[in-house]
């Protein structure tokens, strides 16, 4: 009887450790948006570069964009290349603790000859920040970040799978429901 209880206790402890490990490795997501925004009007988007942001190599850049494209396509949004997009979408990453910027431009789009003001905050290692700008109003309308997203392994399929899951989780409640 004591051996049986010890076995059950060990099994229960192992289960708790496995669950705990899953929780520790889970990606955390946070989103924010401008209340009152009519997200139903956004049907198309275009990728833009965020001025001052850090970007990965071309392979990871392609993986990030593919994951976001898949998640947005699942929401009924269409990627376009012209300037007629409803939303401009940009991202930035932190491979170590980095400054996060809230404006985009550089070689891309600039409004009125310059950005005017820009603010920054610190983002943590492995975090991907996704920004969506209303192209007509020229303002940020939605922002989300996913931590523990960029932790490249030697397995490209595993990296893409991790990004796909993170972007699906990040965009799960996009577009925000009207209140």
N, C-alpha and C positions, 0 to 999 in steps of 0.2 A: 504494500500500500504506500509506504514512504517513497519507494523508488518511482512508483507511478506518479505521485504528486510532484516529485522532483522533476520528472520528465515533463509534466504539464507546465510547471513553473518555468523550466528552461525554454520550452516551446513558446510560451506566452512572452517571455523576455525577448526572445529572438524576433517575434512578431512586432513587438514594440520598437525594437531597434531598426527593423526594416522600414516600418512606417515612419519613424523619425528621420531616417536617411532620406526617404522620399520627400518629406516636407522640407528638409534643409536644401535639397537640390531643386525644388520647385521654383519656377520663375515667378517673380512678383511683378504685377502690373499696376500702374496707376494711370488714370486718365483725367482730363479736365477739358472743359469746353465753355464757350460763351453762352450763358443762358439766353433763351429766346431766339437762338439761331434756328432758321428753318433749314434743317439738313436735308429735307426731301427735295430741295431744288438742286442738290449736287448729284450730278449723274456722270460727270467725266473728271479726270484728273491728269495732271502732268507732273513728272518728276522735276524738281529743281534742286540746286545746290544751296546749302545754307552757308552764308559767308562766315568764315572764321572757324567752321566746324572741322573736326577730324574725321577722315574717312579711311576705310580699310583698303587693302589691295583690290585689284579688279575682280578677283575670284569671289571674295567675300562680299564685295559691293553687288555683284550679280546675284549672289545667294540671298542677300537682304532684299533686294528689289523683287526677286522672284517670289519670295515669301509674302511680301506686302501685296504684290500684284495678285497673287492667288487669293489672299484673304479679301481684298477689295472686290475682285471679280465675283467672289461668292456673295458679296453684298449687292451685286448688280451694277457695280461701277465699271466704267470703261476707261482704259488708259488711252490718252491721245498724245500727239507730239506737237501740235500747234498751240498757239497762244489763246485758243478759244476754250480752254479747259475751265470747268467750274471751280475746281480746287487745284492748288499747287501743293504738292506733297514733297517734303524733304525729310531727311533723317541725319542723325549724327550718332557717333558711338564714342564710348570711352574704353580705351584699352588699358588705361590706368586712370587715376583720378584726374579729370579734365574739367575745363570750363565749358559750359553749355551756353550757346548764343540763341537769341530768339528772333533773329532776322536772317534773311537769305538774300543773295545777290552775287557779287563778284562777277564772274564771267556770264552769269545768268541775268535774270531780270532785275532791274533797278527802277524804283519809282521816283520820279521827280529829280533825277540826277544824283540821288544818294539815299541812303537808308534813314538819315536823321538820327534817331537814337536807337541804341540796342542795349539790352540788359543781359546779364549772365548769372549763372549759378553753377554749383559744382555737381557733377554726376559721377557715379561710382563705376569701378572696373566692371566690364562685361555688360554695361547698360546700353541699350539702344533706345534712342529718343526719336519719336515720329511726330512731325508737325504737319498740320494741314491749314493752308491759308485760303481764304476766300479771294479768288482772283479779281473780282469786281471791286470789292471793298478794300482790297490790299491789306488784309489784317488776319492775324492768327485766330482761327475759330475752334480748333481742336488740337489737343496735345496729349500724347501718351508715352509712357516709358516702360520698358520691360527690362528687369534686372536678371542677371544670371543667364543671359541669352547668348552672349558671345564668349564662348570658352572652347575655342577650336580644338578638335581632336585630330588624330591622324586619319579619321574616317570621314570623307567628304559627305557621304550619305547621312551619317549621324549628325554632322553639322547642319545640313539642310533640314533634316527632320526637326532638330532643336529650334531652328529659326522658324520653320513653318508652324510648329506648336506655339511658340511665343507670339507670333503675329496673329494667329487665330485667337489666342487668349486675349491679346491686347485689343483686338478689333471685335471681340465678341459682342459688345454692346454698342458698336458703331453701326449706323448713326444713332446718336442719342434719341430716345423717344421724346416726343413733344409732351410737355406737362400741361 
